[in-house]
């Protein structure tokens, strides 16, 4: 049986890779299907405005891109 990784596992793997290549991860946000998107977007904006963030990486399931592309 093939087990699918959870969203949190995927985020952990991705952030681990970024750290390995020299990036400092300040915060990771996850948009699950049951998580209201507007409050999370507001948190991302507040974090970016209140810090010296140089880059924001946005990873998404391409099958959901039409639903979430406006957030990027």
CHARMM internal coordinates of N, CA and C (Angstrom, degrees):
IC EDIT
DIST 1 N 1 CA 1.4375
DIST 1 CA 1 C 1.5272
ANGL 1 N 1 CA 1 C 108.49
DIST 1 C 2 N 1.3350
ANGL 1 CA 1 C 2 N 116.83
DIHE 1 N 1 CA 1 C 2 N 136.62
DIST 2 N 2 CA 1.4554
ANGL 1 C 2 N 2 CA 123.39
DIHE 1 CA 1 C 2 N 2 CA 179.80
DIST 2 CA 2 C 1.5250
ANGL 2 N 2 CA 2 C 108.95
DIHE 1 C 2 N 2 CA 2 C -94.06
DIST 2 C 3 N 1.3256
ANGL 2 CA 2 C 3 N 116.36
DIHE 2 N 2 CA 2 C 3 N 125.39
DIST 3 N 3 CA 1.4571
ANGL 2 C 3 N 3 CA 120.92
DIHE 2 CA 2 C 3 N 3 CA -179.27
DIST 3 CA 3 C 1.5252
ANGL 3 N 3 CA 3 C 109.28
DIHE 2 C 3 N 3 CA 3 C -101.62
DIST 3 C 4 N 1.3251
ANGL 3 CA 3 C 4 N 116.90
DIHE 3 N 3 CA 3 C 4 N 132.02
DIST 4 N 4 CA 1.4464
ANGL 3 C 4 N 4 CA 122.19
DIHE 3 CA 3 C 4 N 4 CA -179.66
DIST 4 CA 4 C 1.5267
ANGL 4 N 4 CA 4 C 109.46
DIHE 3 C 4 N 4 CA 4 C -88.96
DIST 4 C 5 N 1.3296
ANGL 4 CA 4 C 5 N 116.16
DIHE 4 N 4 CA 4 C 5 N 137.20
DIST 5 N 5 CA 1.4595
ANGL 4 C 5 N 5 CA 120.60
DIHE 4 CA 4 C 5 N 5 CA 178.82
DIST 5 CA 5 C 1.5184
ANGL 5 N 5 CA 5 C 110.05
DIHE 4 C 5 N 5 CA 5 C -71.08
DIST 5 C 6 N 1.3262
ANGL 5 CA 5 C 6 N 115.83
DIHE 5 N 5 CA 5 C 6 N 145.18
DIST 6 N 6 CA 1.4599
ANGL 5 C 6 N 6 CA 120.45
DIHE 5 CA 5 C 6 N 6 CA 177.67
DIST 6 CA 6 C 1.5247
ANGL 6 N 6 CA 6 C 109.27
DIHE 5 C 6 N 6 CA 6 C -76.54
DIST 6 C 7 N 1.3298
ANGL 6 CA 6 C 7 N 115.80
DIHE 6 N 6 CA 6 C 7 N 165.59
DIST 7 N 7 CA 1.4564
ANGL 6 C 7 N 7 CA 120.45
DIHE 6 CA 6 C 7 N 7 CA 177.76
DIST 7 CA 7 C 1.5147
ANGL 7 N 7 CA 7 C 111.76
DIHE 6 C 7 N 7 CA 7 C -58.63
DIST 7 C 8 N 1.3312
ANGL 7 CA 7 C 8 N 116.95
DIHE 7 N 7 CA 7 C 8 N -40.67
DIST 8 N 8 CA 1.4585
ANGL 7 C 8 N 8 CA 120.54
DIHE 7 CA 7 C 8 N 8 CA 179.30
DIST 8 CA 8 C 1.5233
ANGL 8 N 8 CA 8 C 111.89
DIHE 7 C 8 N 8 CA 8 C -64.49
DIST 8 C 9 N 1.3430
ANGL 8 CA 8 C 9 N 117.65
DIHE 8 N 8 CA 8 C 9 N -38.84
DIST 9 N 9 CA 1.4700
ANGL 8 C 9 N 9 CA 121.26
DIHE 8 CA 8 C 9 N 9 CA 177.50
DIST 9 CA 9 C 1.5203
ANGL 9 N 9 CA 9 C 110.86
DIHE 8 C 9 N 9 CA 9 C -64.58
DIST 9 C 10 N 1.3189
ANGL 9 CA 9 C 10 N 116.12
DIHE 9 N 9 CA 9 C 10 N -40.59
DIST 10 N 10 CA 1.4661
ANGL 9 C 10 N 10 CA 120.56
DIHE 9 CA 9 C 10 N 10 CA -179.99
DIST 10 CA 10 C 1.5252
ANGL 10 N 10 CA 10 C 109.93
DIHE 9 C 10 N 10 CA 10 C -64.84
DIST 10 C 11 N 1.3304
ANGL 10 CA 10 C 11 N 116.61
DIHE 10 N 10 CA 10 C 11 N -45.33
DIST 11 N 11 CA 1.4697
ANGL 10 C 11 N 11 CA 120.49
DIHE 10 CA 10 C 11 N 11 CA 178.50
DIST 11 CA 11 C 1.5219
ANGL 11 N 11 CA 11 C 110.35
DIHE 10 C 11 N 11 CA 11 C -60.36
DIST 11 C 12 N 1.3199
ANGL 11 CA 11 C 12 N 116.79
DIHE 11 N 11 CA 11 C 12 N -43.68
DIST 12 N 12 CA 1.4662
ANGL 11 C 12 N 12 CA 120.38
DIHE 11 CA 11 C 12 N 12 CA 179.99
DIST 12 CA 12 C 1.5289
ANGL 12 N 12 CA 12 C 110.71
DIHE 11 C 12 N 12 CA 12 C -61.06
DIST 12 C 13 N 1.3210
ANGL 12 CA 12 C 13 N 117.66
DIHE 12 N 12 CA 12 C 13 N -43.18
DIST 13 N 13 CA 1.4641
ANGL 12 C 13 N 13 CA 121.00
DIHE 12 CA 12 C 13 N 13 CA 179.16
DIST 13 CA 13 C 1.5232
ANGL 13 N 13 CA 13 C 111.89
DIHE 12 C 13 N 13 CA 13 C -64.70
DIST 13 C 14 N 1.3206
ANGL 13 CA 13 C 14 N 116.39
DIHE 13 N 13 CA 13 C 14 N -42.93
DIST 14 N 14 CA 1.4620
ANGL 13 C 14 N 14 CA 120.07
DIHE 13 CA 13 C 14 N 14 CA -179.83
DIST 14 CA 14 C 1.5241
ANGL 14 N 14 CA 14 C 110.84
DIHE 13 C 14 N 14 CA 14 C -65.60
DIST 14 C 15 N 1.3343
ANGL 14 CA 14 C 15 N 117.19
DIHE 14 N 14 CA 14 C 15 N -46.31
DIST 15 N 15 CA 1.4596
ANGL 14 C 15 N 15 CA 119.15
DIHE 14 CA 14 C 15 N 15 CA -178.94
DIST 15 CA 15 C 1.5282
ANGL 15 N 15 CA 15 C 110.93
DIHE 14 C 15 N 15 CA 15 C -65.66
DIST 15 C 16 N 1.3185
ANGL 15 CA 15 C 16 N 117.17
DIHE 15 N 15 CA 15 C 16 N -35.08
DIST 16 N 16 CA 1.4666
ANGL 15 C 16 N 16 CA 120.45
DIHE 15 CA 15 C 16 N 16 CA 176.49
DIST 16 CA 16 C 1.5301
ANGL 16 N 16 CA 16 C 109.93
DIHE 15 C 16 N 16 CA 16 C -60.54
DIST 16 C 17 N 1.3262
ANGL 16 CA 16 C 17 N 117.31
DIHE 16 N 16 CA 16 C 17 N -43.23
DIST 17 N 17 CA 1.4639
ANGL 16 C 17 N 17 CA 121.15
DIHE 16 CA 16 C 17 N 17 CA 178.62
DIST 17 CA 17 C 1.5289
ANGL 17 N 17 CA 17 C 111.51
DIHE 16 C 17 N 17 CA 17 C -63.27
DIST 17 C 18 N 1.3293
ANGL 17 CA 17 C 18 N 117.40
DIHE 17 N 17 CA 17 C 18 N -42.85
DIST 18 N 18 CA 1.4610
ANGL 17 C 18 N 18 CA 120.26
DIHE 17 CA 17 C 18 N 18 CA 178.98
DIST 18 CA 18 C 1.5201
ANGL 18 N 18 CA 18 C 110.98
DIHE 17 C 18 N 18 CA 18 C -62.59
DIST 18 C 19 N 1.3255
ANGL 18 CA 18 C 19 N 118.16
DIHE 18 N 18 CA 18 C 19 N -43.94
DIST 19 N 19 CA 1.4577
ANGL 18 C 19 N 19 CA 122.13
DIHE 18 CA 18 C 19 N 19 CA 178.64
DIST 19 CA 19 C 1.5226
ANGL 19 N 19 CA 19 C 109.82
DIHE 18 C 19 N 19 CA 19 C -61.22
DIST 19 C 20 N 1.3095
ANGL 19 CA 19 C 20 N 116.70
DIHE 19 N 19 CA 19 C 20 N -42.02
DIST 20 N 20 CA 1.4685
ANGL 19 C 20 N 20 CA 121.38
DIHE 19 CA 19 C 20 N 20 CA 179.68
DIST 20 CA 20 C 1.5303
ANGL 20 N 20 CA 20 C 111.00
DIHE 19 C 20 N 20 CA 20 C -59.50
DIST 20 C 21 N 1.3250
ANGL 20 CA 20 C 21 N 117.20
DIHE 20 N 20 CA 20 C 21 N -31.09
DIST 21 N 21 CA 1.4601
ANGL 20 C 21 N 21 CA 121.37
DIHE 20 CA 20 C 21 N 21 CA -179.75
DIST 21 CA 21 C 1.5229
ANGL 21 N 21 CA 21 C 113.28
DIHE 20 C 21 N 21 CA 21 C -95.97
DIST 21 C 22 N 1.3375
ANGL 21 CA 21 C 22 N 116.75
DIHE 21 N 21 CA 21 C 22 N 15.00
DIST 22 N 22 CA 1.4518
ANGL 21 C 22 N 22 CA 120.98
DIHE 21 CA 21 C 22 N 22 CA 170.52
DIST 22 CA 22 C 1.5142
ANGL 22 N 22 CA 22 C 116.95
DIHE 21 C 22 N 22 CA 22 C 98.71
DIST 22 C 23 N 1.3078
ANGL 22 CA 22 C 23 N 118.30
DIHE 22 N 22 CA 22 C 23 N 2.45
DIST 23 N 23 CA 1.4609
ANGL 22 C 23 N 23 CA 120.00
DIHE 22 CA 22 C 23 N 23 CA 177.78
DIST 23 CA 23 C 1.5191
ANGL 23 N 23 CA 23 C 109.89
DIHE 22 C 23 N 23 CA 23 C -83.59
DIST 23 C 24 N 1.3248
ANGL 23 CA 23 C 24 N 115.86
DIHE 23 N 23 CA 23 C 24 N 148.35
DIST 24 N 24 CA 1.4603
ANGL 23 C 24 N 24 CA 121.23
DIHE 23 CA 23 C 24 N 24 CA 173.00
DIST 24 CA 24 C 1.5232
ANGL 24 N 24 CA 24 C 107.09
DIHE 23 C 24 N 24 CA 24 C -103.39
DIST 24 C 25 N 1.3051
ANGL 24 CA 24 C 25 N 116.55
DIHE 24 N 24 CA 24 C 25 N 118.36
DIST 25 N 25 CA 1.4609
ANGL 24 C 25 N 25 CA 121.54
DIHE 24 CA 24 C 25 N 25 CA 179.71
DIST 25 CA 25 C 1.5194
ANGL 25 N 25 CA 25 C 107.95
DIHE 24 C 25 N 25 CA 25 C -88.34
DIST 25 C 26 N 1.3135
ANGL 25 CA 25 C 26 N 116.18
DIHE 25 N 25 CA 25 C 26 N 116.89
DIST 26 N 26 CA 1.4588
ANGL 25 C 26 N 26 CA 120.82
DIHE 25 CA 25 C 26 N 26 CA 179.39
DIST 26 CA 26 C 1.5214
ANGL 26 N 26 CA 26 C 110.07
DIHE 25 C 26 N 26 CA 26 C -86.62
DIST 26 C 27 N 1.3228
ANGL 26 CA 26 C 27 N 116.46
DIHE 26 N 26 CA 26 C 27 N -41.89
DIST 27 N 27 CA 1.4614
ANGL 26 C 27 N 27 CA 120.93
DIHE 26 CA 26 C 27 N 27 CA -176.92
DIST 27 CA 27 C 1.5232
ANGL 27 N 27 CA 27 C 108.56
DIHE 26 C 27 N 27 CA 27 C -158.40
DIST 27 C 28 N 1.3000
ANGL 27 CA 27 C 28 N 116.16
DIHE 27 N 27 CA 27 C 28 N 144.66
DIST 28 N 28 CA 1.4645
ANGL 27 C 28 N 28 CA 122.04
DIHE 27 CA 27 C 28 N 28 CA 172.96
DIST 28 CA 28 C 1.5238
ANGL 28 N 28 CA 28 C 107.67
DIHE 27 C 28 N 28 CA 28 C -121.68
DIST 28 C 29 N 1.3123
ANGL 28 CA 28 C 29 N 115.58
DIHE 28 N 28 CA 28 C 29 N 135.48
DIST 29 N 29 CA 1.4597
ANGL 28 C 29 N 29 CA 121.33
DIHE 28 CA 28 C 29 N 29 CA 179.34
DIST 29 CA 29 C 1.5195
ANGL 29 N 29 CA 29 C 107.82
DIHE 28 C 29 N 29 CA 29 C -118.08
DIST 29 C 30 N 1.3083
ANGL 29 CA 29 C 30 N 116.24
DIHE 29 N 29 CA 29 C 30 N 146.39
DIST 30 N 30 CA 1.4612
ANGL 29 C 30 N 30 CA 121.10
DIHE 29 CA 29 C 30 N 30 CA -178.19
DIST 30 CA 30 C 1.5220
ANGL 30 N 30 CA 30 C 109.25
DIHE 29 C 30 N 30 CA 30 C -127.65
DIST 30 C 31 N 1.3188
ANGL 30 CA 30 C 31 N 115.61
DIHE 30 N 30 CA 30 C 31 N 126.54
DIST 31 N 31 CA 1.4573
ANGL 30 C 31 N 31 CA 121.38
DIHE 30 CA 30 C 31 N 31 CA 174.99
DIST 31 CA 31 C 1.5121
ANGL 31 N 31 CA 31 C 107.91
DIHE 30 C 31 N 31 CA 31 C -99.64
DIST 31 C 32 N 1.3009
ANGL 31 CA 31 C 32 N 117.30
DIHE 31 N 31 CA 31 C 32 N 94.68
DIST 32 N 32 CA 1.4552
ANGL 31 C 32 N 32 CA 120.41
DIHE 31 CA 31 C 32 N 32 CA 174.74
DIST 32 CA 32 C 1.5158
ANGL 32 N 32 CA 32 C 109.36
DIHE 31 C 32 N 32 CA 32 C -84.08
DIST 32 C 33 N 1.2947
ANGL 32 CA 32 C 33 N 117.03
DIHE 32 N 32 CA 32 C 33 N 169.78
DIST 33 N 33 CA 1.4612
ANGL 32 C 33 N 33 CA 120.07
DIHE 32 CA 32 C 33 N 33 CA -179.45
DIST 33 CA 33 C 1.5202
ANGL 33 N 33 CA 33 C 111.78
DIHE 32 C 33 N 33 CA 33 C -66.29
DIST 33 C 34 N 1.3283
ANGL 33 CA 33 C 34 N 117.15
DIHE 33 N 33 CA 33 C 34 N -23.37
DIST 34 N 34 CA 1.4639
ANGL 33 C 34 N 34 CA 120.39
DIHE 33 CA 33 C 34 N 34 CA -178.42
DIST 34 CA 34 C 1.5246
ANGL 34 N 34 CA 34 C 112.97
DIHE 33 C 34 N 34 CA 34 C -103.93
DIST 34 C 35 N 1.3286
ANGL 34 CA 34 C 35 N 117.84
DIHE 34 N 34 CA 34 C 35 N 8.68
DIST 35 N 35 CA 1.4625
ANGL 34 C 35 N 35 CA 122.23
DIHE 34 CA 34 C 35 N 35 CA -177.91
DIST 35 CA 35 C 1.5269
ANGL 35 N 35 CA 35 C 108.82
DIHE 34 C 35 N 35 CA 35 C -101.90
DIST 35 C 36 N 1.3385
ANGL 35 CA 35 C 36 N 118.20
DIHE 35 N 35 CA 35 C 36 N 123.46
DIST 36 N 36 CA 1.4717
ANGL 35 C 36 N 36 CA 119.48
DIHE 35 CA 35 C 36 N 36 CA 177.87
DIST 36 CA 36 C 1.5273
ANGL 36 N 36 CA 36 C 110.59
DIHE 35 C 36 N 36 CA 36 C -60.31
DIST 36 C 37 N 1.3106
ANGL 36 CA 36 C 37 N 116.70
DIHE 36 N 36 CA 36 C 37 N 126.36
DIST 37 N 37 CA 1.4568
ANGL 36 C 37 N 37 CA 121.46
DIHE 36 CA 36 C 37 N 37 CA -173.29
DIST 37 CA 37 C 1.5270
ANGL 37 N 37 CA 37 C 113.48
DIHE 36 C 37 N 37 CA 37 C -74.07
DIST 37 C 38 N 1.3262
ANGL 37 CA 37 C 38 N 118.85
DIHE 37 N 37 CA 37 C 38 N -39.32
DIST 38 N 38 CA 1.4607
ANGL 37 C 38 N 38 CA 121.07
DIHE 37 CA 37 C 38 N 38 CA -175.62
DIST 38 CA 38 C 1.5308
ANGL 38 N 38 CA 38 C 112.54
DIHE 37 C 38 N 38 CA 38 C -58.16
DIST 38 C 39 N 1.3399
ANGL 38 CA 38 C 39 N 120.59
DIHE 38 N 38 CA 38 C 39 N -48.35
DIST 39 N 39 CA 1.4686
ANGL 38 C 39 N 39 CA 119.14
DIHE 38 CA 38 C 39 N 39 CA 178.64
DIST 39 CA 39 C 1.5302
ANGL 39 N 39 CA 39 C 112.84
DIHE 38 C 39 N 39 CA 39 C -61.30
DIST 39 C 40 N 1.3163
ANGL 39 CA 39 C 40 N 117.67
DIHE 39 N 39 CA 39 C 40 N -35.55
DIST 40 N 40 CA 1.4657
ANGL 39 C 40 N 40 CA 119.99
DIHE 39 CA 39 C 40 N 40 CA 179.95
DIST 40 CA 40 C 1.5245
ANGL 40 N 40 CA 40 C 109.81
DIHE 39 C 40 N 40 CA 40 C -69.22
DIST 40 C 41 N 1.3251
ANGL 40 CA 40 C 41 N 117.57
DIHE 40 N 40 CA 40 C 41 N -42.03
DIST 41 N 41 CA 1.4649
ANGL 40 C 41 N 41 CA 120.79
DIHE 40 CA 40 C 41 N 41 CA 178.04
DIST 41 CA 41 C 1.5253
ANGL 41 N 41 CA 41 C 109.76
DIHE 40 C 41 N 41 CA 41 C -60.99
DIST 41 C 42 N 1.3245
ANGL 41 CA 41 C 42 N 117.10
DIHE 41 N 41 CA 41 C 42 N -42.04
DIST 42 N 42 CA 1.4606
ANGL 41 C 42 N 42 CA 120.81
DIHE 41 CA 41 C 42 N 42 CA 178.18
DIST 42 CA 42 C 1.5318
ANGL 42 N 42 CA 42 C 111.33
DIHE 41 C 42 N 42 CA 42 C -62.36
DIST 42 C 43 N 1.3315
ANGL 42 CA 42 C 43 N 117.57
DIHE 42 N 42 CA 42 C 43 N -36.38
DIST 43 N 43 CA 1.4695
ANGL 42 C 43 N 43 CA 121.38
DIHE 42 CA 42 C 43 N 43 CA 176.92
DIST 43 CA 43 C 1.5253
ANGL 43 N 43 CA 43 C 110.75
DIHE 42 C 43 N 43 CA 43 C -66.11
DIST 43 C 44 N 1.3226
ANGL 43 CA 43 C 44 N 116.97
DIHE 43 N 43 CA 43 C 44 N -41.22
DIST 44 N 44 CA 1.4704
ANGL 43 C 44 N 44 CA 121.05
DIHE 43 CA 43 C 44 N 44 CA 179.17
DIST 44 CA 44 C 1.5312
ANGL 44 N 44 CA 44 C 109.75
DIHE 43 C 44 N 44 CA 44 C -62.83
DIST 44 C 45 N 1.3233
ANGL 44 CA 44 C 45 N 116.82
DIHE 44 N 44 CA 44 C 45 N -46.37
DIST 45 N 45 CA 1.4628
ANGL 44 C 45 N 45 CA 120.91
DIHE 44 CA 44 C 45 N 45 CA -179.99
DIST 45 CA 45 C 1.5210
ANGL 45 N 45 CA 45 C 110.71
DIHE 44 C 45 N 45 CA 45 C -62.16
DIST 45 C 46 N 1.3219
ANGL 45 CA 45 C 46 N 117.57
DIHE 45 N 45 CA 45 C 46 N -44.63
DIST 46 N 46 CA 1.4650
ANGL 45 C 46 N 46 CA 121.27
DIHE 45 CA 45 C 46 N 46 CA 179.45
DIST 46 CA 46 C 1.5275
ANGL 46 N 46 CA 46 C 111.03
DIHE 45 C 46 N 46 CA 46 C -61.84
DIST 46 C 47 N 1.3201
ANGL 46 CA 46 C 47 N 117.38
DIHE 46 N 46 CA 46 C 47 N -41.75
DIST 47 N 47 CA 1.4587
ANGL 46 C 47 N 47 CA 121.02
DIHE 46 CA 46 C 47 N 47 CA 178.48
DIST 47 CA 47 C 1.5279
ANGL 47 N 47 CA 47 C 110.80
DIHE 46 C 47 N 47 CA 47 C -62.88
DIST 47 C 48 N 1.3190
ANGL 47 CA 47 C 48 N 116.67
DIHE 47 N 47 CA 47 C 48 N -45.41
DIST 48 N 48 CA 1.4641
ANGL 47 C 48 N 48 CA 120.86
DIHE 47 CA 47 C 48 N 48 CA -178.21
DIST 48 CA 48 C 1.5303
ANGL 48 N 48 CA 48 C 110.96
DIHE 47 C 48 N 48 CA 48 C -65.11
DIST 48 C 49 N 1.3046
ANGL 48 CA 48 C 49 N 117.33
DIHE 48 N 48 CA 48 C 49 N -40.20
DIST 49 N 49 CA 1.4696
ANGL 48 C 49 N 49 CA 120.83
DIHE 48 CA 48 C 49 N 49 CA -179.28
DIST 49 CA 49 C 1.5252
ANGL 49 N 49 CA 49 C 111.86
DIHE 48 C 49 N 49 CA 49 C -71.26
DIST 49 C 50 N 1.3047
ANGL 49 CA 49 C 50 N 117.59
DIHE 49 N 49 CA 49 C 50 N -29.42
DIST 50 N 50 CA 1.4549
ANGL 49 C 50 N 50 CA 120.49
DIHE 49 CA 49 C 50 N 50 CA -175.67
DIST 50 CA 50 C 1.5153
ANGL 50 N 50 CA 50 C 114.19
DIHE 49 C 50 N 50 CA 50 C -97.16
DIST 50 C 51 N 1.3247
ANGL 50 CA 50 C 51 N 118.16
DIHE 50 N 50 CA 50 C 51 N 17.84
DIST 51 N 51 CA 1.4673
ANGL 50 C 51 N 51 CA 119.91
DIHE 50 CA 50 C 51 N 51 CA -177.70
DIST 51 CA 51 C 1.5302
ANGL 51 N 51 CA 51 C 110.06
DIHE 50 C 51 N 51 CA 51 C -148.64
DIST 51 C 52 N 1.3016
ANGL 51 CA 51 C 52 N 114.69
DIHE 51 N 51 CA 51 C 52 N -177.32
DIST 52 N 52 CA 1.4649
ANGL 51 C 52 N 52 CA 121.37
DIHE 51 CA 51 C 52 N 52 CA 178.12
DIST 52 CA 52 C 1.5274
ANGL 52 N 52 CA 52 C 110.77
DIHE 51 C 52 N 52 CA 52 C -99.59
DIST 52 C 53 N 1.3121
ANGL 52 CA 52 C 53 N 117.16
DIHE 52 N 52 CA 52 C 53 N 39.77
DIST 53 N 53 CA 1.4575
ANGL 52 C 53 N 53 CA 121.50
DIHE 52 CA 52 C 53 N 53 CA -178.98
DIST 53 CA 53 C 1.5319
ANGL 53 N 53 CA 53 C 108.83
DIHE 52 C 53 N 53 CA 53 C -61.20
DIST 53 C 54 N 1.3212
ANGL 53 CA 53 C 54 N 116.07
DIHE 53 N 53 CA 53 C 54 N 129.56
DIST 54 N 54 CA 1.4602
ANGL 53 C 54 N 54 CA 120.97
DIHE 53 CA 53 C 54 N 54 CA 178.63
DIST 54 CA 54 C 1.5210
ANGL 54 N 54 CA 54 C 112.03
DIHE 53 C 54 N 54 CA 54 C -99.15
DIST 54 C 55 N 1.3197
ANGL 54 CA 54 C 55 N 116.52
DIHE 54 N 54 CA 54 C 55 N -30.50
DIST 55 N 55 CA 1.4631
ANGL 54 C 55 N 55 CA 120.12
DIHE 54 CA 54 C 55 N 55 CA -177.20
DIST 55 CA 55 C 1.5187
ANGL 55 N 55 CA 55 C 109.89
DIHE 54 C 55 N 55 CA 55 C -143.59
DIST 55 C 56 N 1.3056
ANGL 55 CA 55 C 56 N 114.60
DIHE 55 N 55 CA 55 C 56 N 146.21
DIST 56 N 56 CA 1.4617
ANGL 55 C 56 N 56 CA 121.73
DIHE 55 CA 55 C 56 N 56 CA 172.77
DIST 56 CA 56 C 1.5151
ANGL 56 N 56 CA 56 C 106.46
DIHE 55 C 56 N 56 CA 56 C -124.26
DIST 56 C 57 N 1.3224
ANGL 56 CA 56 C 57 N 116.54
DIHE 56 N 56 CA 56 C 57 N 124.94
DIST 57 N 57 CA 1.4588
ANGL 56 C 57 N 57 CA 121.75
DIHE 56 CA 56 C 57 N 57 CA 177.63
DIST 57 CA 57 C 1.5119
ANGL 57 N 57 CA 57 C 108.56
DIHE 56 C 57 N 57 CA 57 C -100.22
DIST 57 C 58 N 1.2989
ANGL 57 CA 57 C 58 N 115.43
DIHE 57 N 57 CA 57 C 58 N 135.67
DIST 58 N 58 CA 1.4584
ANGL 57 C 58 N 58 CA 121.81
DIHE 57 CA 57 C 58 N 58 CA -177.55
DIST 58 CA 58 C 1.5218
ANGL 58 N 58 CA 58 C 107.07
DIHE 57 C 58 N 58 CA 58 C -123.60
DIST 58 C 59 N 1.3100
ANGL 58 CA 58 C 59 N 116.56
DIHE 58 N 58 CA 58 C 59 N 111.93
DIST 59 N 59 CA 1.4682
ANGL 58 C 59 N 59 CA 121.45
DIHE 58 CA 58 C 59 N 59 CA 178.96
DIST 59 CA 59 C 1.5159
ANGL 59 N 59 CA 59 C 108.20
DIHE 58 C 59 N 59 CA 59 C -110.14
DIST 59 C 60 N 1.3137
ANGL 59 CA 59 C 60 N 116.51
DIHE 59 N 59 CA 59 C 60 N 136.59
DIST 60 N 60 CA 1.4558
ANGL 59 C 60 N 60 CA 119.45
DIHE 59 CA 59 C 60 N 60 CA -176.23
DIST 60 CA 60 C 1.5219
ANGL 60 N 60 CA 60 C 110.86
DIHE 59 C 60 N 60 CA 60 C -145.88
DIST 60 C 61 N 1.2966
ANGL 60 CA 60 C 61 N 114.25
DIHE 60 N 60 CA 60 C 61 N 152.90
DIST 61 N 61 CA 1.4586
ANGL 60 C 61 N 61 CA 121.68
DIHE 60 CA 60 C 61 N 61 CA 172.78
DIST 61 CA 61 C 1.5263
ANGL 61 N 61 CA 61 C 107.13
DIHE 60 C 61 N 61 CA 61 C -72.55
DIST 61 C 62 N 1.3180
ANGL 61 CA 61 C 62 N 117.72
DIHE 61 N 61 CA 61 C 62 N 118.68
DIST 62 N 62 CA 1.4710
ANGL 61 C 62 N 62 CA 120.39
DIHE 61 CA 61 C 62 N 62 CA -176.25
DIST 62 CA 62 C 1.5207
ANGL 62 N 62 CA 62 C 112.41
DIHE 61 C 62 N 62 CA 62 C -60.43
DIST 62 C 63 N 1.2991
ANGL 62 CA 62 C 63 N 117.86
DIHE 62 N 62 CA 62 C 63 N -23.68
DIST 63 N 63 CA 1.4640
ANGL 62 C 63 N 63 CA 120.55
DIHE 62 CA 62 C 63 N 63 CA 177.77
DIST 63 CA 63 C 1.5287
ANGL 63 N 63 CA 63 C 111.43
DIHE 62 C 63 N 63 CA 63 C -70.94
DIST 63 C 64 N 1.3187
ANGL 63 CA 63 C 64 N 117.45
DIHE 63 N 63 CA 63 C 64 N -19.21
DIST 64 N 64 CA 1.4642
ANGL 63 C 64 N 64 CA 121.90
DIHE 63 CA 63 C 64 N 64 CA 178.85
DIST 64 CA 64 C 1.5264
ANGL 64 N 64 CA 64 C 112.07
DIHE 63 C 64 N 64 CA 64 C -106.54
DIST 64 C 65 N 1.3336
ANGL 64 CA 64 C 65 N 117.55
DIHE 64 N 64 CA 64 C 65 N 8.39
DIST 65 N 65 CA 1.4558
ANGL 64 C 65 N 65 CA 120.82
DIHE 64 CA 64 C 65 N 65 CA -172.75
DIST 65 CA 65 C 1.5356
ANGL 65 N 65 CA 65 C 112.68
DIHE 64 C 65 N 65 CA 65 C -58.13
DIST 65 C 66 N 1.3187
ANGL 65 CA 65 C 66 N 118.59
DIHE 65 N 65 CA 65 C 66 N -40.95
DIST 66 N 66 CA 1.4618
ANGL 65 C 66 N 66 CA 119.99
DIHE 65 CA 65 C 66 N 66 CA -179.09
DIST 66 CA 66 C 1.5269
ANGL 66 N 66 CA 66 C 111.28
DIHE 65 C 66 N 66 CA 66 C -62.59
DIST 66 C 67 N 1.3037
ANGL 66 CA 66 C 67 N 116.12
DIHE 66 N 66 CA 66 C 67 N -29.38
DIST 67 N 67 CA 1.4699
ANGL 66 C 67 N 67 CA 121.37
DIHE 66 CA 66 C 67 N 67 CA -179.78
DIST 67 CA 67 C 1.5252
ANGL 67 N 67 CA 67 C 112.19
DIHE 66 C 67 N 67 CA 67 C -77.76
DIST 67 C 68 N 1.3352
ANGL 67 CA 67 C 68 N 117.10
DIHE 67 N 67 CA 67 C 68 N -30.67
DIST 68 N 68 CA 1.4657
ANGL 67 C 68 N 68 CA 119.94
DIHE 67 CA 67 C 68 N 68 CA -171.85
DIST 68 CA 68 C 1.5260
ANGL 68 N 68 CA 68 C 114.56
DIHE 67 C 68 N 68 CA 68 C -117.94
DIST 68 C 69 N 1.3130
ANGL 68 CA 68 C 69 N 119.27
DIHE 68 N 68 CA 68 C 69 N -0.54
DIST 69 N 69 CA 1.4675
ANGL 68 C 69 N 69 CA 120.69
DIHE 68 CA 68 C 69 N 69 CA -175.50
DIST 69 CA 69 C 1.5199
ANGL 69 N 69 CA 69 C 112.71
DIHE 68 C 69 N 69 CA 69 C -61.36
DIST 69 C 70 N 1.3218
ANGL 69 CA 69 C 70 N 118.32
DIHE 69 N 69 CA 69 C 70 N -31.91
DIST 70 N 70 CA 1.4716
ANGL 69 C 70 N 70 CA 120.56
DIHE 69 CA 69 C 70 N 70 CA 179.93
DIST 70 CA 70 C 1.5334
ANGL 70 N 70 CA 70 C 111.51
DIHE 69 C 70 N 70 CA 70 C -64.76
DIST 70 C 71 N 1.3209
ANGL 70 CA 70 C 71 N 118.22
DIHE 70 N 70 CA 70 C 71 N -22.87
DIST 71 N 71 CA 1.4556
ANGL 70 C 71 N 71 CA 120.85
DIHE 70 CA 70 C 71 N 71 CA 179.17
DIST 71 CA 71 C 1.5268
ANGL 71 N 71 CA 71 C 111.41
DIHE 70 C 71 N 71 CA 71 C -71.73
DIST 71 C 72 N 1.3136
ANGL 71 CA 71 C 72 N 115.71
DIHE 71 N 71 CA 71 C 72 N -33.63
DIST 72 N 72 CA 1.4677
ANGL 71 C 72 N 72 CA 119.35
DIHE 71 CA 71 C 72 N 72 CA -179.02
DIST 72 CA 72 C 1.5151
ANGL 72 N 72 CA 72 C 110.05
DIHE 71 C 72 N 72 CA 72 C -67.07
END
COOR INIT
IC SEED 1 N 1 CA 1 C
IC BUILD
